[in-house]
Amino acid sequence: MGRFKALVLAVGGLALCAGLAGCATAPSSPGALTINDPYEQTNRDTLKLNGKIDKYFVVPTVAVYFVLVPEGGRRGVHNFLGNLSLPTIFVNDMLQGEVSRAGKSIWRLALNSTLGLGGFFDPASKIGIPGHGEDFGQTLAVWGVKEGPYLVLPFIGPSNPRDAAGLAVDAFIDPTNQIAFKQHIWWSAGREYFTLLDLKGQTYQTIQGIQRSSVDYYSSLRSLYRQLRNDQIRNGRKQNEDLPDF
Amino acid sequence: MRLSMPLMRRALLVLAILAVAPLLTAKPAAAAQNVAESFVDENIHRGLDILRDKKLSTVQRRDQFETLLLGLVDVRRIAVFTLGQYRRTAPPEDVEAFVGAFRNYAAAAYQSYFAKYTNQTLKVTGSTEVKPTDFIVQTQLSDPNSSQPPAEVDFRVRTDTGKPVLVDVAYQGIWLSLEERDQFVSFLGQNNGNVRTLIAHLSELAVNLGKPSN
């Protein structure tokens, strides 16, 4: 476990350094979205590799998951994984000064862990406390760290040095990674595996639709990722002054 | 100190003008904003009604949706925008041919996007003025059978041509025209800026999008 943590921190440190190095050339306004991709050819190759991993390993596994686990069970797994992420979301809410959202995260954790039977059910959403996402990549953005060049990471997909560093820090913040127990490696692997199944299961049709209607799937994904991240960083607050003129 | 009658009358008149002036200037903007909201509310519901009408055949549904869509959307303006920097260097006849190819592609692509949301309800929640003839109409798309919060869908409406026209749509903060421009500019960059190659590719995509998906 110690070795795993060290590896994660090393990768995170490298990614953070790359992110900071990329600060000087990392515009993020909509008008500049088409640039800042100096590793495009490598990224395109990695996207192809990820496509093959998806085709030969992930999609068949997701298909088996859909056959074996009914919709209610899959929703329970989704809720449970979401509940496990709440402490990390809470810490990032606080680091961004979003006290009201942090309060909601704590309420969700308390209600869903108890009334929601360990997080398999989501009573918090039913009483008007819907979930929201937050991660250390977004926290860095709020603190003024620029995204750096666009990257496609093996197994993970679209990213940038700031978000890659955020992933490593989130893994460090996660309380379940701080609890020492004998079978921790299996717990971590199982959690990542089900997170992958859940994510792919939820996004499969959308991704298929994008691939089908894209002129250039790579640049479509790049644009979608950047716009989505910018929206998440702003917590959905509109920034209409950045919109291009037609 | 007492003011003389003419002076008092003049002071009252100035005060009245000052009080009424914001109303006089705000009224046209507010009216245009309401026009943009009604435009989105009525027409998006009409579009969703067409897509959910089970009495229509596939061809009828496609034709009716396309007619409605092309009447609402300023296809030319969007098409030219999505060419990015290449609109300045492309021959005018290629740009015209591209507008035609984009029209067919947009009709097929938008139908496939909207078809996913036929079981959901759309509610206009407000609007924002970007410029006096440029509005963002905010809506919420919700699934009555889901506990998930509604999705935010924004429509960009321009009124500078005399009637409202749709120029862009954003789902959860992702603007479609930006995504299309990024794709097309990247494609053109890989093909020496040849707009005709893009036209051929778009035409092929429009045909494939019209076919049922696997």
Interface residues (C-beta under 8 A of the other chain):
Chain A: P30 L33 T34 D122 S125 K126 P130 Q208 G209 R212 S213 S214 V215 D216 Y218 S219 S220 R222 S223 L224 Q227 L228 N230 D231 Q232 R234 G236 K238 N240 E241 L243 P244 F246
Chain B: D74 R77 I78 F81 G84 A109 S112 Y113 K116 T128 V130 I136 S147 Q148 P149 E152 D154 R156 R158 V167 D168 Q172 G173 I174 W175 S177 L178 E179 R181 D182 Q183 F184 V185 S186 F187 Q190 L198 H201 L202 L205 N208 L209 S213
